Every structure is written in structure tokens, then in C-alpha cells.
Amino acid sequence: MCKVLEVSRSGYYKWLKRKPNKRKEENDKLKLKIAEIYWQSKVPMVALGFIENLETKAFRCNKKRVERLMKELGLKAIQKRKFKATTNSNHNLPVNENILNREFDVKERNKVWVS
């Protein structure tokens, strides 16, 4: 079989007896916990929500690592939406009057400043 695969016998047996990678073992455990949290949660969470749940279960990890492992599992967390600024036009606060009256043609220098 080694001849067919073009590998040495010693290389094959070295590969066969090698110890598992510590990082891979941790990632496998994390994947199991992430999948468990994902399928047990009633509400979809952001990646930070997964991190908080993992930390309560004695797993410490980075947001990017959780996102990468979720991508490998094919799971998608919801994205946090950006803050949408809204204007309340129905308020009783004082409003400055419009001095320019939308006349943007200025005859003299330094007469009108707009920011």
C-alpha cells in the first residue's frame, strides 16, 4: 500500500503513531459545544453571545475563533446591525432660526460660514 501511495513505510508508521494536536482537540471540543448551544438556543445569537455561553461552560476563546469554527460547521450567527440614527421632528426643544434661507450665493468673503 505504501508503494501505491508513494510514501515510505517509516513515514506511514510515524503518521499512524503520532499524537493528536492539542489545538485540534480543543477545536473539536469547541465545535461540539458551539453546535450544542446553536441548536438549543431559541433565539439566534451573535458570535459574542456564543462566547459568553462558552465562557460559562469553562471554555475561553476568541471571537474570530468562534466565527471560524462556526463557518466550518456551516452555522451562521446573526450580524449585529449598525445603529440607525433617527430624527424626532415632533419635539418642544428650541430650534435656531434659518439665517441663510438657503441662499448659497454669497457676494462677500467670510460673510457666511456653513459647517
Secondary structure, 3 states (H helix, E strand, C coil): CHHHHCCCHHHHHHHHHCCCCHHHHHHHHHHHHHHHHHHHCCCCCCHHHHHHHHHHCCCCCCHHHHHHHHHHHCCCCCCCCCCCCCCCCCCCCCCCCCCCCCCCCCCCCCCCCCC
